[in-house]
């Protein structure tokens, strides 16, 4: 078990690009939530979360992204998850969250 999650933020205009590395689980989800949710409370932003280097996520991580999605809708912003590894993508598909959260295979966007 990897209890580390690294979060790197790149801001470009109205686009916030988060690069995550590690695992998202009960141990690391609070750190992600602490860093992601304040970003979702900015009006008119595009928030791109790059999950290419996340090899594991549990339901705690899903909860963080559901909270982030709700917040972005309140602030007229957009949340996109990109470059999910197959194992992580399946978690979104099994829970049908892929039908409410935008998931893309490549990084696009940026103003």
Biopython code that builds the backbone (N, CA, C, O; Angstrom):
import numpy as np
from Bio.PDB.StructureBuilder import StructureBuilder

atoms = [
    (1, "UNK", "N", (0.836, -1.181, 0.000)),
    (1, "UNK", "CA", (0.000, 0.000, 0.000)),
    (1, "UNK", "C", (0.880, 1.244, 0.000)),
    (1, "UNK", "O", (1.826, 1.364, 0.779)),
    (2, "UNK", "N", (0.544, 2.150, -0.885)),
    (2, "UNK", "CA", (1.248, 3.425, -0.977)),
    (2, "UNK", "C", (0.411, 4.477, -0.276)),
    (2, "UNK", "O", (-0.705, 4.763, -0.709)),
    (3, "UNK", "N", (0.921, 5.054, 0.791)),
    (3, "UNK", "CA", (0.133, 6.048, 1.519)),
    (3, "UNK", "C", (0.443, 7.461, 1.052)),
    (3, "UNK", "O", (0.120, 8.435, 1.732)),
    (4, "UNK", "N", (1.067, 7.564, -0.102)),
    (4, "UNK", "CA", (1.404, 8.875, -0.638)),
    (4, "UNK", "C", (0.560, 9.202, -1.853)),
    (4, "UNK", "O", (0.259, 8.340, -2.679)),
    (5, "UNK", "N", (0.188, 10.459, -1.941)),
    (5, "UNK", "CA", (-0.453, 10.989, -3.126)),
    (5, "UNK", "C", (0.163, 12.349, -3.366)),
    (5, "UNK", "O", (0.068, 13.245, -2.527)),
    (6, "UNK", "N", (0.795, 12.497, -4.515)),
    (6, "UNK", "CA", (1.381, 13.782, -4.875)),
    (6, "UNK", "C", (0.413, 14.517, -5.780)),
    (6, "UNK", "O", (-0.153, 13.944, -6.711)),
    (7, "UNK", "N", (0.233, 15.800, -5.490)),
    (7, "UNK", "CA", (-0.669, 16.641, -6.264)),
    (7, "UNK", "C", (0.123, 17.837, -6.775)),
    (7, "UNK", "O", (0.670, 18.616, -5.995)),
    (8, "UNK", "N", (0.175, 17.967, -8.088)),
    (8, "UNK", "CA", (0.854, 19.108, -8.708)),
    (8, "UNK", "C", (-0.195, 19.929, -9.448)),
    (8, "UNK", "O", (-0.983, 19.375, -10.215)),
    (9, "UNK", "N", (-0.214, 21.231, -9.231)),
    (9, "UNK", "CA", (-1.192, 22.114, -9.861)),
    (9, "UNK", "C", (-0.505, 23.009, -10.880)),
    (9, "UNK", "O", (0.495, 23.663, -10.583)),
    (10, "UNK", "N", (-1.059, 23.024, -12.087)),
    (10, "UNK", "CA", (-0.594, 23.929, -13.139)),
    (10, "UNK", "C", (-1.794, 24.790, -13.524)),
    (10, "UNK", "O", (-2.829, 24.275, -13.946)),
    (11, "UNK", "N", (-1.646, 26.094, -13.377)),
    (11, "UNK", "CA", (-2.742, 27.013, -13.679)),
    (11, "UNK", "C", (-2.412, 27.785, -14.947)),
    (11, "UNK", "O", (-1.338, 28.371, -15.083)),
    (12, "UNK", "N", (-3.374, 27.770, -15.880)),
    (12, "UNK", "CA", (-3.183, 28.480, -17.142)),
    (12, "UNK", "C", (-4.511, 29.135, -17.517)),
    (12, "UNK", "O", (-5.425, 28.469, -18.003)),
    (13, "UNK", "N", (-4.606, 30.430, -17.291)),
    (13, "UNK", "CA", (-5.854, 31.137, -17.569)),
    (13, "UNK", "C", (-6.976, 30.617, -16.691)),
    (13, "UNK", "O", (-6.871, 30.605, -15.465)),
    (14, "UNK", "N", (-8.056, 30.187, -17.340)),
    (14, "UNK", "CA", (-9.193, 29.649, -16.588)),
    (14, "UNK", "C", (-9.145, 28.129, -16.485)),
    (14, "UNK", "O", (-10.139, 27.491, -16.136)),
    (15, "UNK", "N", (-7.989, 27.555, -16.790)),
    (15, "UNK", "CA", (-7.824, 26.105, -16.687)),
    (15, "UNK", "C", (-6.893, 25.760, -15.533)),
    (15, "UNK", "O", (-5.790, 26.294, -15.418)),
    (16, "UNK", "N", (-7.360, 24.862, -14.690)),
    (16, "UNK", "CA", (-6.551, 24.330, -13.598)),
    (16, "UNK", "C", (-6.291, 22.866, -13.915)),
    (16, "UNK", "O", (-7.227, 22.083, -14.077)),
    (17, "UNK", "N", (-5.028, 22.503, -14.003)),
    (17, "UNK", "CA", (-4.653, 21.138, -14.372)),
    (17, "UNK", "C", (-3.962, 20.500, -13.172)),
    (17, "UNK", "O", (-2.873, 20.917, -12.777)),
    (18, "UNK", "N", (-4.605, 19.483, -12.594)),
    (18, "UNK", "CA", (-4.023, 18.758, -11.468)),
    (18, "UNK", "C", (-3.411, 17.460, -11.964)),
    (18, "UNK", "O", (-4.077, 16.664, -12.626)),
    (19, "UNK", "N", (-2.157, 17.252, -11.648)),
    (19, "UNK", "CA", (-1.460, 16.015, -11.986)),
    (19, "UNK", "C", (-1.318, 15.211, -10.699)),
    (19, "UNK", "O", (-0.629, 15.634, -9.771)),
    (20, "UNK", "N", (-1.966, 14.059, -10.646)),
    (20, "UNK", "CA", (-1.937, 13.225, -9.448)),
    (20, "UNK", "C", (-1.017, 12.031, -9.662)),
    (20, "UNK", "O", (-0.993, 11.435, -10.739)),
    (21, "UNK", "N", (-0.262, 11.690, -8.626)),
    (21, "UNK", "CA", (0.628, 10.536, -8.667)),
    (21, "UNK", "C", (0.471, 9.758, -7.369)),
    (21, "UNK", "O", (0.602, 10.325, -6.284)),
    (22, "UNK", "N", (0.190, 8.457, -7.475)),
    (22, "UNK", "CA", (0.078, 7.615, -6.284)),
    (22, "UNK", "C", (-1.248, 6.878, -6.250)),
    (22, "UNK", "O", (-1.782, 6.475, -7.283)),
    (23, "UNK", "N", (-1.768, 6.709, -5.042)),
    (23, "UNK", "CA", (-3.025, 5.996, -4.842)),
    (23, "UNK", "C", (-4.019, 6.912, -4.154)),
    (23, "UNK", "O", (-3.646, 7.761, -3.345)),
    (24, "UNK", "N", (-5.297, 6.730, -4.488)),
    (24, "UNK", "CA", (-6.357, 7.495, -3.843)),
    (24, "UNK", "C", (-7.194, 6.505, -3.049)),
    (24, "UNK", "O", (-7.937, 5.701, -3.613)),
    (25, "UNK", "N", (-7.061, 6.578, -1.739)),
    (25, "UNK", "CA", (-7.781, 5.663, -0.856)),
    (25, "UNK", "C", (-8.126, 6.397, 0.437)),
    (25, "UNK", "O", (-8.005, 7.620, 0.512)),
    (26, "UNK", "N", (-8.550, 5.657, 1.440)),
    (26, "UNK", "CA", (-8.972, 6.271, 2.703)),
    (26, "UNK", "C", (-7.862, 7.086, 3.353)),
    (26, "UNK", "O", (-8.140, 8.025, 4.098)),
    (27, "UNK", "N", (-6.617, 6.739, 3.083)),
    (27, "UNK", "CA", (-5.489, 7.460, 3.678)),
    (27, "UNK", "C", (-5.151, 8.746, 2.932)),
    (27, "UNK", "O", (-4.772, 9.745, 3.543)),
    (28, "UNK", "N", (-5.289, 8.716, 1.618)),
    (28, "UNK", "CA", (-4.854, 9.858, 0.810)),
    (28, "UNK", "C", (-5.997, 10.755, 0.337)),
    (28, "UNK", "O", (-5.758, 11.901, -0.045)),
    (29, "UNK", "N", (-7.223, 10.257, 0.357)),
    (29, "UNK", "CA", (-8.363, 11.045, -0.127)),
    (29, "UNK", "C", (-8.533, 12.373, 0.614)),
    (29, "UNK", "O", (-8.859, 13.374, -0.024)),
    (30, "UNK", "N", (-8.326, 12.424, 1.940)),
    (30, "UNK", "CA", (-8.456, 13.725, 2.611)),
    (30, "UNK", "C", (-7.500, 14.783, 2.054)),
    (30, "UNK", "O", (-7.868, 15.954, 1.953)),
    (31, "UNK", "N", (-6.290, 14.386, 1.696)),
    (31, "UNK", "CA", (-5.330, 15.329, 1.109)),
    (31, "UNK", "C", (-5.844, 15.829, -0.242)),
    (31, "UNK", "O", (-5.780, 17.023, -0.535)),
    (32, "UNK", "N", (-6.350, 14.912, -1.055)),
    (32, "UNK", "CA", (-6.882, 15.299, -2.354)),
    (32, "UNK", "C", (-8.067, 16.244, -2.183)),
    (32, "UNK", "O", (-8.158, 17.271, -2.855)),
    (33, "UNK", "N", (-8.957, 15.892, -1.290)),
    (33, "UNK", "CA", (-10.144, 16.723, -1.055)),
    (33, "UNK", "C", (-9.747, 18.122, -0.591)),
    (33, "UNK", "O", (-10.321, 19.117, -1.034)),
    (34, "UNK", "N", (-8.780, 18.190, 0.287)),
    (34, "UNK", "CA", (-8.297, 19.463, 0.824)),
    (34, "UNK", "C", (-7.719, 20.353, -0.279)),
    (34, "UNK", "O", (-7.831, 21.577, -0.208)),
    (35, "UNK", "N", (-7.113, 19.755, -1.282)),
    (35, "UNK", "CA", (-6.508, 20.538, -2.355)),
    (35, "UNK", "C", (-7.452, 20.772, -3.534)),
    (35, "UNK", "O", (-7.368, 21.808, -4.194)),
    (36, "UNK", "N", (-8.342, 19.826, -3.804)),
    (36, "UNK", "CA", (-9.220, 19.929, -4.964)),
    (36, "UNK", "C", (-10.448, 20.804, -4.715)),
    (36, "UNK", "O", (-10.781, 21.643, -5.552)),
    (37, "UNK", "N", (-11.120, 20.624, -3.589)),
    (37, "UNK", "CA", (-12.387, 21.326, -3.386)),
    (37, "UNK", "C", (-12.277, 22.846, -3.422)),
    (37, "UNK", "O", (-13.150, 23.487, -4.007)),
    (38, "UNK", "N", (-11.253, 23.459, -2.831)),
    (38, "UNK", "CA", (-11.160, 24.925, -2.959)),
    (38, "UNK", "C", (-11.046, 25.383, -4.418)),
    (38, "UNK", "O", (-11.508, 26.472, -4.760)),
    (39, "UNK", "N", (-10.447, 24.576, -5.261)),
    (39, "UNK", "CA", (-10.314, 24.929, -6.674)),
    (39, "UNK", "C", (-11.662, 24.895, -7.382)),
    (39, "UNK", "O", (-11.879, 25.633, -8.342)),
    (40, "UNK", "N", (-12.565, 24.044, -6.913)),
    (40, "UNK", "CA", (-13.880, 23.912, -7.538)),
    (40, "UNK", "C", (-14.809, 25.052, -7.146)),
    (40, "UNK", "O", (-15.904, 25.178, -7.694)),
    (41, "UNK", "N", (-14.388, 25.865, -6.219)),
    (41, "UNK", "CA", (-15.218, 26.980, -5.750)),
    (41, "UNK", "C", (-14.841, 28.298, -6.422)),
    (41, "UNK", "O", (-15.024, 29.377, -5.859)),
    (42, "UNK", "N", (-14.315, 28.185, -7.630)),
    (42, "UNK", "CA", (-13.987, 29.355, -8.442)),
    (42, "UNK", "C", (-14.905, 29.335, -9.662)),
    (42, "UNK", "O", (-15.037, 28.307, -10.326)),
    (43, "UNK", "N", (-15.529, 30.451, -9.951)),
    (43, "UNK", "CA", (-16.497, 30.523, -11.041)),
    (43, "UNK", "C", (-15.831, 30.453, -12.412)),
    (43, "UNK", "O", (-14.799, 31.078, -12.656)),
    (44, "UNK", "N", (-16.452, 29.675, -13.298)),
    (44, "UNK", "CA", (-16.048, 29.630, -14.698)),
    (44, "UNK", "C", (-14.721, 28.958, -14.989)),
    (44, "UNK", "O", (-14.064, 29.294, -15.974)),
    (45, "UNK", "N", (-14.320, 28.030, -14.164)),
    (45, "UNK", "CA", (-13.030, 27.357, -14.356)),
    (45, "UNK", "C", (-13.222, 26.007, -15.045)),
    (45, "UNK", "O", (-14.283, 25.389, -14.948)),
    (46, "UNK", "N", (-12.195, 25.572, -15.728)),
    (46, "UNK", "CA", (-12.119, 24.212, -16.249)),
    (46, "UNK", "C", (-11.064, 23.503, -15.406)),
    (46, "UNK", "O", (-9.895, 23.889, -15.399)),
    (47, "UNK", "N", (-11.488, 22.472, -14.704)),
    (47, "UNK", "CA", (-10.581, 21.734, -13.828)),
    (47, "UNK", "C", (-10.326, 20.372, -14.466)),
    (47, "UNK", "O", (-11.234, 19.555, -14.612)),
    (48, "UNK", "N", (-9.078, 20.150, -14.837)),
    (48, "UNK", "CA", (-8.679, 18.895, -15.470)),
    (48, "UNK", "C", (-7.826, 18.119, -14.472)),
    (48, "UNK", "O", (-6.783, 18.598, -14.026)),
    (49, "UNK", "N", (-8.280, 16.925, -14.129)),
    (49, "UNK", "CA", (-7.544, 16.085, -13.189)),
    (49, "UNK", "C", (-6.935, 14.925, -13.974)),
    (49, "UNK", "O", (-7.647, 14.073, -14.505)),
    (50, "UNK", "N", (-5.613, 14.911, -14.037)),
    (50, "UNK", "CA", (-4.879, 13.894, -14.784)),
    (50, "UNK", "C", (-4.573, 12.721, -13.852)),
    (50, "UNK", "O", (-3.821, 12.854, -12.887)),
    (51, "UNK", "N", (-5.171, 11.571, -14.163)),
    (51, "UNK", "CA", (-5.037, 10.382, -13.318)),
    (51, "UNK", "C", (-4.121, 9.321, -13.934)),
    (51, "UNK", "O", (-4.159, 8.156, -13.538)),
    (52, "UNK", "N", (-3.306, 9.726, -14.893)),
    (52, "UNK", "CA", (-2.433, 8.763, -15.577)),
    (52, "UNK", "C", (-1.520, 8.015, -14.604)),
    (52, "UNK", "O", (-1.239, 6.833, -14.804)),
    (53, "UNK", "N", (-1.060, 8.688, -13.565)),
    (53, "UNK", "CA", (-0.114, 8.071, -12.628)),
    (53, "UNK", "C", (-0.785, 7.616, -11.329)),
    (53, "UNK", "O", (-0.121, 7.407, -10.314)),
    (54, "UNK", "N", (-2.111, 7.466, -11.378)),
    (54, "UNK", "CA", (-2.851, 6.906, -10.242)),
    (54, "UNK", "C", (-3.177, 5.467, -10.599)),
    (54, "UNK", "O", (-3.963, 5.206, -11.511)),
    (55, "UNK", "N", (-2.566, 4.527, -9.872)),
    (55, "UNK", "CA", (-2.765, 3.118, -10.213)),
    (55, "UNK", "C", (-3.800, 2.422, -9.344)),
    (55, "UNK", "O", (-4.121, 1.255, -9.573)),
    (56, "UNK", "N", (-4.325, 3.131, -8.344)),
    (56, "UNK", "CA", (-5.340, 2.533, -7.479)),
    (56, "UNK", "C", (-6.235, 3.626, -6.923)),
    (56, "UNK", "O", (-5.769, 4.700, -6.545)),
    (57, "UNK", "N", (-7.530, 3.333, -6.879)),
    (57, "UNK", "CA", (-8.474, 4.236, -6.238)),
    (57, "UNK", "C", (-9.615, 3.402, -5.677)),
    (57, "UNK", "O", (-10.074, 2.455, -6.316)),
    (58, "UNK", "N", (-10.073, 3.758, -4.474)),
    (58, "UNK", "CA", (-11.218, 3.060, -3.893)),
    (58, "UNK", "C", (-12.418, 4.011, -3.825)),
    (58, "UNK", "O", (-12.376, 5.114, -4.370)),
    (59, "UNK", "N", (-13.473, 3.579, -3.160)),
    (59, "UNK", "CA", (-14.705, 4.367, -3.110)),
    (59, "UNK", "C", (-14.521, 5.713, -2.413)),
    (59, "UNK", "O", (-15.278, 6.650, -2.666)),
    (60, "UNK", "N", (-13.536, 5.813, -1.551)),
    (60, "UNK", "CA", (-13.261, 7.096, -0.898)),
    (60, "UNK", "C", (-12.859, 8.130, -1.944)),
    (60, "UNK", "O", (-13.269, 9.288, -1.871)),
    (61, "UNK", "N", (-12.066, 7.713, -2.903)),
    (61, "UNK", "CA", (-11.670, 8.599, -3.997)),
    (61, "UNK", "C", (-12.862, 9.003, -4.845)),
    (61, "UNK", "O", (-12.971, 10.158, -5.256)),
    (62, "UNK", "N", (-13.763, 8.054, -5.113)),
    (62, "UNK", "CA", (-14.974, 8.385, -5.863)),
    (62, "UNK", "C", (-15.761, 9.474, -5.150)),
    (62, "UNK", "O", (-16.290, 10.388, -5.783)),
    (63, "UNK", "N", (-15.833, 9.368, -3.829)),
    (63, "UNK", "CA", (-16.547, 10.367, -3.035)),
    (63, "UNK", "C", (-15.967, 11.762, -3.193)),
    (63, "UNK", "O", (-16.705, 12.746, -3.251)),
    (64, "UNK", "N", (-14.647, 11.845, -3.263)),
    (64, "UNK", "CA", (-13.992, 13.145, -3.457)),
    (64, "UNK", "C", (-14.404, 13.734, -4.804)),
    (64, "UNK", "O", (-14.710, 14.923, -4.892)),
    (65, "UNK", "N", (-14.414, 12.912, -5.848)),
    (65, "UNK", "CA", (-14.759, 13.426, -7.170)),
    (65, "UNK", "C", (-16.243, 13.776, -7.285)),
    (65, "UNK", "O", (-16.599, 14.695, -8.022)),
    (66, "UNK", "N", (-17.112, 13.064, -6.573)),
    (66, "UNK", "CA", (-18.530, 13.422, -6.549)),
    (66, "UNK", "C", (-18.704, 14.780, -5.868)),
    (66, "UNK", "O", (-19.450, 15.628, -6.359)),
    (67, "UNK", "N", (-18.027, 14.988, -4.752)),
    (67, "UNK", "CA", (-18.077, 16.292, -4.068)),
    (67, "UNK", "C", (-17.563, 17.403, -4.975)),
    (67, "UNK", "O", (-18.146, 18.486, -5.034)),
    (68, "UNK", "N", (-16.473, 17.132, -5.680)),
    (68, "UNK", "CA", (-15.895, 18.128, -6.588)),
    (68, "UNK", "C", (-16.859, 18.442, -7.729)),
    (68, "UNK", "O", (-16.991, 19.599, -8.129)),
    (69, "UNK", "N", (-17.529, 17.425, -8.253)),
    (69, "UNK", "CA", (-18.480, 17.637, -9.340)),
    (69, "UNK", "C", (-19.634, 18.525, -8.883)),
    (69, "UNK", "O", (-20.019, 19.458, -9.588)),
    (70, "UNK", "N", (-20.182, 18.238, -7.709)),
    (70, "UNK", "CA", (-21.272, 19.057, -7.171)),
    (70, "UNK", "C", (-20.835, 20.507, -7.028)),
    (70, "UNK", "O", (-21.575, 21.424, -7.385)),
    (71, "UNK", "N", (-19.651, 20.707, -6.513)),
    (71, "UNK", "CA", (-19.143, 22.056, -6.298)),
    (71, "UNK", "C", (-18.922, 22.793, -7.622)),
    (71, "UNK", "O", (-19.255, 23.974, -7.733)),
    (72, "UNK", "N", (-18.369, 22.113, -8.620)),
    (72, "UNK", "CA", (-18.138, 22.782, -9.906)),
    (72, "UNK", "C", (-19.456, 23.204, -10.542)),
    (72, "UNK", "O", (-19.529, 24.261, -11.167)),
    (73, "UNK", "N", (-20.483, 22.401, -10.392)),
    (73, "UNK", "CA", (-21.790, 22.760, -10.955)),
    (73, "UNK", "C", (-22.345, 24.005, -10.264)),
    (73, "UNK", "O", (-22.942, 24.863, -10.915)),
    (74, "UNK", "N", (-22.153, 24.106, -8.958)),
    (74, "UNK", "CA", (-22.628, 25.278, -8.217)),
    (74, "UNK", "C", (-21.928, 26.555, -8.668)),
    (74, "UNK", "O", (-22.512, 27.638, -8.624)),
    (75, "UNK", "N", (-20.684, 26.428, -9.098)),
    (75, "UNK", "CA", (-19.884, 27.597, -9.478)),
    (75, "UNK", "C", (-19.725, 27.736, -10.994)),
    (75, "UNK", "O", (-18.835, 28.444, -11.466)),
    (76, "UNK", "N", (-20.586, 27.058, -11.753)),
    (76, "UNK", "CA", (-20.570, 27.148, -13.207)),
    (76, "UNK", "C", (-19.185, 26.855, -13.779)),
    (76, "UNK", "O", (-18.708, 27.550, -14.676)),
    (77, "UNK", "N", (-18.563, 25.834, -13.253)),
    (77, "UNK", "CA", (-17.260, 25.384, -13.731)),
    (77, "UNK", "C", (-17.404, 23.973, -14.293)),
    (77, "UNK", "O", (-18.494, 23.402, -14.276)),
    (78, "UNK", "N", (-16.321, 23.423, -14.781)),
    (78, "UNK", "CA", (-16.350, 22.096, -15.388)),
    (78, "UNK", "C", (-15.232, 21.234, -14.813)),
    (78, "UNK", "O", (-14.104, 21.695, -14.638)),
    (79, "UNK", "N", (-15.559, 19.978, -14.524)),
    (79, "UNK", "CA", (-14.586, 19.013, -14.023)),
    (79, "UNK", "C", (-14.387, 17.932, -15.076)),
    (79, "UNK", "O", (-15.353, 17.343, -15.563)),
    (80, "UNK", "N", (-13.130, 17.674, -15.424)),
    (80, "UNK", "CA", (-12.796, 16.600, -16.364)),
    (80, "UNK", "C", (-11.731, 15.717, -15.741)),
    (80, "UNK", "O", (-10.774, 16.205, -15.140)),
    (81, "UNK", "N", (-11.906, 14.418, -15.888)),
    (81, "UNK", "CA", (-10.887, 13.456, -15.484)),
    (81, "UNK", "C", (-10.268, 12.910, -16.763)),
    (81, "UNK", "O", (-10.981, 12.527, -17.690)),
    (82, "UNK", "N", (-8.945, 12.876, -16.811)),
    (82, "UNK", "CA", (-8.274, 12.448, -18.038)),
    (82, "UNK", "C", (-7.215, 11.390, -17.751)),
    (82, "UNK", "O", (-6.670, 11.299, -16.651)),
    (83, "UNK", "N", (-6.946, 10.593, -18.787)),
    (83, "UNK", "CA", (-5.867, 9.601, -18.796)),
    (83, "UNK", "C", (-5.958, 8.580, -17.654)),
    (83, "UNK", "O", (-4.962, 8.277, -16.997)),
    (84, "UNK", "N", (-7.165, 8.059, -17.432)),
    (84, "UNK", "CA", (-7.352, 7.067, -16.378)),
    (84, "UNK", "C", (-6.761, 5.728, -16.798)),
    (84, "UNK", "O", (-6.932, 5.294, -17.937)),
    (85, "UNK", "N", (-6.072, 5.084, -15.879)),
    (85, "UNK", "CA", (-5.624, 3.718, -16.118)),
    (85, "UNK", "C", (-6.859, 2.818, -16.126)),
    (85, "UNK", "O", (-7.877, 3.152, -15.520)),
    (86, "UNK", "N", (-6.771, 1.685, -16.805)),
    (86, "UNK", "CA", (-7.920, 0.793, -16.967)),
    (86, "UNK", "C", (-8.569, 0.427, -15.639)),
    (86, "UNK", "O", (-9.794, 0.427, -15.525)),
    (87, "UNK", "N", (-7.771, 0.124, -14.657)),
    (87, "UNK", "CA", (-8.290, -0.297, -13.351)),
    (87, "UNK", "C", (-9.128, 0.810, -12.708)),
    (87, "UNK", "O", (-10.180, 0.540, -12.129)),
    (88, "UNK", "N", (-8.666, 2.033, -12.811)),
    (88, "UNK", "CA", (-9.386, 3.175, -12.239)),
    (88, "UNK", "C", (-10.624, 3.488, -13.080)),
    (88, "UNK", "O", (-11.687, 3.783, -12.536)),
    (89, "UNK", "N", (-10.488, 3.425, -14.390)),
    (89, "UNK", "CA", (-11.628, 3.687, -15.281)),
    (89, "UNK", "C", (-12.768, 2.699, -15.001)),
    (89, "UNK", "O", (-13.935, 3.090, -14.978)),
    (90, "UNK", "N", (-12.432, 1.432, -14.791)),
    (90, "UNK", "CA", (-13.462, 0.422, -14.510)),
    (90, "UNK", "C", (-14.264, 0.769, -13.264)),
    (90, "UNK", "O", (-15.464, 0.502, -13.208)),
    (91, "UNK", "N", (-13.625, 1.353, -12.278)),
    (91, "UNK", "CA", (-14.328, 1.751, -11.055)),
    (91, "UNK", "C", (-15.424, 2.773, -11.384)),
    (91, "UNK", "O", (-16.532, 2.685, -10.854)),
    (92, "UNK", "N", (-15.120, 3.731, -12.247)),
    (92, "UNK", "CA", (-16.117, 4.718, -12.665)),
    (92, "UNK", "C", (-17.215, 4.065, -13.503)),
    (92, "UNK", "O", (-18.383, 4.436, -13.390)),
    (93, "UNK", "N", (-16.850, 3.101, -14.340)),
    (93, "UNK", "CA", (-17.834, 2.422, -15.180)),
    (93, "UNK", "C", (-18.763, 1.541, -14.355)),
    (93, "UNK", "O", (-19.974, 1.550, -14.570)),
    (94, "UNK", "N", (-18.212, 0.784, -13.416)),
    (94, "UNK", "CA", (-19.014, -0.117, -12.581)),
    (94, "UNK", "C", (-20.043, 0.655, -11.770)),
    (94, "UNK", "O", (-21.166, 0.189, -11.573)),
    (95, "UNK", "N", (-19.658, 1.834, -11.303)),
    (95, "UNK", "CA", (-20.548, 2.658, -10.479)),
    (95, "UNK", "C", (-21.398, 3.610, -11.318)),
    (95, "UNK", "O", (-22.185, 4.384, -10.774)),
    (96, "UNK", "N", (-21.241, 3.556, -12.640)),
    (96, "UNK", "CA", (-21.944, 4.430, -13.593)),
    (96, "UNK", "C", (-21.623, 5.911, -13.417)),
    (96, "UNK", "O", (-22.343, 6.767, -13.932)),
    (97, "UNK", "N", (-20.565, 6.213, -12.704)),
    (97, "UNK", "CA", (-20.168, 7.613, -12.545)),
    (97, "UNK", "C", (-19.593, 8.177, -13.836)),
    (97, "UNK", "O", (-19.508, 9.394, -14.003)),
    (98, "UNK", "N", (-19.199, 7.297, -14.745)),
    (98, "UNK", "CA", (-18.698, 7.776, -16.037)),
    (98, "UNK", "C", (-19.801, 8.441, -16.859)),
    (98, "UNK", "O", (-19.518, 9.104, -17.857)),
    (99, "UNK", "N", (-21.058, 8.265, -16.443)),
    (99, "UNK", "CA", (-22.162, 8.912, -17.161)),
    (99, "UNK", "C", (-22.439, 10.324, -16.641)),
    (99, "UNK", "O", (-23.159, 11.087, -17.285)),
    (100, "UNK", "N", (-21.875, 10.679, -15.482)),
    (100, "UNK", "CA", (-22.112, 12.028, -14.951)),
    (100, "UNK", "C", (-20.839, 12.864, -14.822)),
    (100, "UNK", "O", (-20.909, 14.087, -14.708)),
    (101, "UNK", "N", (-19.691, 12.215, -14.839)),
    (101, "UNK", "CA", (-18.412, 12.925, -14.783)),
    (101, "UNK", "C", (-17.744, 12.779, -16.148)),
    (101, "UNK", "O", (-17.662, 11.677, -16.690)),
    (102, "UNK", "N", (-17.271, 13.885, -16.696)),
    (102, "UNK", "CA", (-16.587, 13.847, -17.987)),
    (102, "UNK", "C", (-15.248, 13.136, -17.841)),
    (102, "UNK", "O", (-14.397, 13.541, -17.049)),
    (103, "UNK", "N", (-15.075, 12.065, -18.619)),
    (103, "UNK", "CA", (-13.828, 11.297, -18.608)),
    (103, "UNK", "C", (-13.303, 11.251, -20.035)),
    (103, "UNK", "O", (-14.012, 10.846, -20.956)),
    (104, "UNK", "N", (-12.059, 11.668, -20.207)),
    (104, "UNK", "CA", (-11.436, 11.671, -21.529)),
    (104, "UNK", "C", (-10.129, 10.896, -21.478)),
    (104, "UNK", "O", (-9.464, 10.830, -20.444)),
    (105, "UNK", "N", (-9.775, 10.309, -22.619)),
    (105, "UNK", "CA", (-8.549, 9.507, -22.651)),
    (105, "UNK", "C", (-7.305, 10.358, -22.829)),
    (105, "UNK", "O", (-6.204, 9.920, -22.496)),
    (106, "UNK", "N", (-7.464, 11.572, -23.350)),
    (106, "UNK", "CA", (-6.311, 12.450, -23.540)),
    (106, "UNK", "C", (-6.556, 13.797, -22.881)),
    (106, "UNK", "O", (-7.692, 14.146, -22.561)),
    (107, "UNK", "N", (-5.495, 14.539, -22.684)),
    (107, "UNK", "CA", (-5.597, 15.869, -22.089)),
    (107, "UNK", "C", (-5.948, 16.851, -23.188)),
    (107, "UNK", "O", (-5.230, 16.981, -24.180)),
    (108, "UNK", "N", (-7.065, 17.542, -22.999)),
    (108, "UNK", "CA", (-7.470, 18.614, -23.913)),
    (108, "UNK", "C", (-7.901, 19.795, -23.078)),
    (108, "UNK", "O", (-8.185, 19.660, -21.888)),
    (109, "UNK", "N", (-7.948, 20.927, -23.691)),
    (109, "UNK", "CA", (-8.409, 22.118, -22.984)),
    (109, "UNK", "C", (-7.253, 23.011, -22.638)),
    (109, "UNK", "O", (-6.107, 22.758, -23.008)),
    (110, "UNK", "N", (-7.571, 24.039, -21.938)),
    (110, "UNK", "CA", (-6.541, 24.993, -21.556)),
    (110, "UNK", "C", (-6.686, 26.258, -22.350)),
    (110, "UNK", "O", (-6.695, 26.246, -23.581)),
    (111, "UNK", "N", (-6.797, 27.339, -21.640)),
    (111, "UNK", "CA", (-6.938, 28.654, -22.282)),
    (111, "UNK", "C", (-5.636, 29.400, -22.253)),
    (111, "UNK", "O", (-5.558, 30.526, -22.746)),
]
sb = StructureBuilder()
sb.init_structure("model")
sb.init_model(0)
sb.init_chain("A")
sb.init_seg("    ")
for serial, (resi, resn, name, xyz) in enumerate(atoms, 1):
    if name == "N":
        sb.init_residue(resn, " ", resi, " ")
    sb.init_atom(name, np.array(xyz, "f"), 0.0, 1.0, " ", f" {name:<3s}", serial, name[0])
structure = sb.get_structure()
